[in-house]
Amino acid sequence: MKKIEDYLKLPYTVELKKEEDGSYFVSIKELPGCFSVGDTIHEAIEMIEDAKKAWITVGLEEGIPIPEPDSLDAKSYSGRFVIRVSPALHKKLSLQAKANGVSLNHHVCELLADKSSIIDTQNRMIESLMGNLRKQFFKLYTSGAGRLNVQKEDSTREWRMPSHVMDLPSPEKMRM
């Protein structure tokens, strides 16, 4: 039987997300309900380590099987990667980090977490909007408000939606 120290050495998947209020939500993918929140990335990471230890301790005491990380994920994602940037960007990021009183690594991690959260939010919004559009078009189609005109002369089909049914802005206006 493994001891708590054995489990704590395993490379569990840490998921980090910046919240709207500026705090960081962090969880362990393989340990359901194991999460914490911190004001900074550093604080969130420290707190998740405490939460992980507590989660595993209770699991062992209660005889609950402790999930282990998938070995493929652990080998594929070490948490380290090298990136090449222009000297100008390197300088800019270094100055920003210094102004914020954090290391360059910490600053870049925060920027990546912020951008990743923004992209996730945008993707969720797009999916939600697409779902709403599908529902609206289905309602329109099944209500008979839109009609399919078949012209016998040239056998072309044209779908026309009455102007009072749905007034959507042009694609150009939606991009603004």
Contacts in CASP RR format, 6 or more apart in sequence:
PFRMAT RR
TARGET T0000
AUTHOR 0000-0000-0000
METHOD contacts of the structure
MODEL  1
MKKIEDYLKLPYTVELKKEEDGSYFVSIKELPGCFSVGDTIHEAIEMIED
AKKAWITVGLEEGIPIPEPDSLDAKSYSGRFVIRVSPALHKKLSLQAKAN
GVSLNHHVCELLADKSSIIDTQNRMIESLMGNLRKQFFKLYTSGAGRLNV
QKEDSTREWRMPSHVMDLPSPEKMRM
2 66 0 8 1.000
4 53 0 8 1.000
4 56 0 8 1.000
4 57 0 8 1.000
4 60 0 8 1.000
7 56 0 8 1.000
7 66 0 8 1.000
7 68 0 8 1.000
8 52 0 8 1.000
8 53 0 8 1.000
8 56 0 8 1.000
10 68 0 8 1.000
10 69 0 8 1.000
10 74 0 8 1.000
11 69 0 8 1.000
11 74 0 8 1.000
12 28 0 8 1.000
12 29 0 8 1.000
12 30 0 8 1.000
12 31 0 8 1.000
12 52 0 8 1.000
12 69 0 8 1.000
13 28 0 8 1.000
13 29 0 8 1.000
13 30 0 8 1.000
13 69 0 8 1.000
13 73 0 8 1.000
13 74 0 8 1.000
13 77 0 8 1.000
14 26 0 8 1.000
14 27 0 8 1.000
14 28 0 8 1.000
14 29 0 8 1.000
14 45 0 8 1.000
14 48 0 8 1.000
15 26 0 8 1.000
15 27 0 8 1.000
15 28 0 8 1.000
15 29 0 8 1.000
16 24 0 8 1.000
16 25 0 8 1.000
16 26 0 8 1.000
16 41 0 8 1.000
16 44 0 8 1.000
16 45 0 8 1.000
16 113 0 8 1.000
17 24 0 8 1.000
17 25 0 8 1.000
17 26 0 8 1.000
17 113 0 8 1.000
17 116 0 8 1.000
17 117 0 8 1.000
17 120 0 8 1.000
18 24 0 8 1.000
18 25 0 8 1.000
18 110 0 8 1.000
18 113 0 8 1.000
18 114 0 8 1.000
18 117 0 8 1.000
19 25 0 8 1.000
19 37 0 8 1.000
22 39 0 8 1.000
23 37 0 8 1.000
23 38 0 8 1.000
23 39 0 8 1.000
23 44 0 8 1.000
24 37 0 8 1.000
24 38 0 8 1.000
24 39 0 8 1.000
24 40 0 8 1.000
24 41 0 8 1.000
24 43 0 8 1.000
24 44 0 8 1.000
24 113 0 8 1.000
25 35 0 8 1.000
25 36 0 8 1.000
25 37 0 8 1.000
25 44 0 8 1.000
26 35 0 8 1.000
26 36 0 8 1.000
26 37 0 8 1.000
26 38 0 8 1.000
26 44 0 8 1.000
26 45 0 8 1.000
26 47 0 8 1.000
26 48 0 8 1.000
27 33 0 8 1.000
27 34 0 8 1.000
27 35 0 8 1.000
27 36 0 8 1.000
27 48 0 8 1.000
28 34 0 8 1.000
28 35 0 8 1.000
28 48 0 8 1.000
28 51 0 8 1.000
28 52 0 8 1.000
28 55 0 8 1.000
29 69 0 8 1.000
30 67 0 8 1.000
30 68 0 8 1.000
30 69 0 8 1.000
30 70 0 8 1.000
31 52 0 8 1.000
31 55 0 8 1.000
31 56 0 8 1.000
31 66 0 8 1.000
31 67 0 8 1.000
33 55 0 8 1.000
34 48 0 8 1.000
34 51 0 8 1.000
34 52 0 8 1.000
34 55 0 8 1.000
35 48 0 8 1.000
35 51 0 8 1.000
36 44 0 8 1.000
36 47 0 8 1.000
36 48 0 8 1.000
36 50 0 8 1.000
36 51 0 8 1.000
37 44 0 8 1.000
37 47 0 8 1.000
38 44 0 8 1.000
38 47 0 8 1.000
41 106 0 8 1.000
41 109 0 8 1.000
41 110 0 8 1.000
41 113 0 8 1.000
42 106 0 8 1.000
56 66 0 8 1.000
58 64 0 8 1.000
59 66 0 8 1.000
60 66 0 8 1.000
85 93 0 8 1.000
93 104 0 8 1.000
93 107 0 8 1.000
93 108 0 8 1.000
93 111 0 8 1.000
94 104 0 8 1.000
96 107 0 8 1.000
97 103 0 8 1.000
97 104 0 8 1.000
97 106 0 8 1.000
97 107 0 8 1.000
97 108 0 8 1.000
100 107 0 8 1.000
102 110 0 8 1.000
136 166 0 8 1.000
140 146 0 8 1.000
140 161 0 8 1.000
140 165 0 8 1.000
140 166 0 8 1.000
145 161 0 8 1.000
145 162 0 8 1.000
145 165 0 8 1.000
146 159 0 8 1.000
146 160 0 8 1.000
146 161 0 8 1.000
146 162 0 8 1.000
146 165 0 8 1.000
147 159 0 8 1.000
147 160 0 8 1.000
148 157 0 8 1.000
148 158 0 8 1.000
148 159 0 8 1.000
149 157 0 8 1.000
149 158 0 8 1.000
149 159 0 8 1.000
149 160 0 8 1.000
150 157 0 8 1.000
151 157 0 8 1.000
151 158 0 8 1.000
168 174 0 8 1.000
END
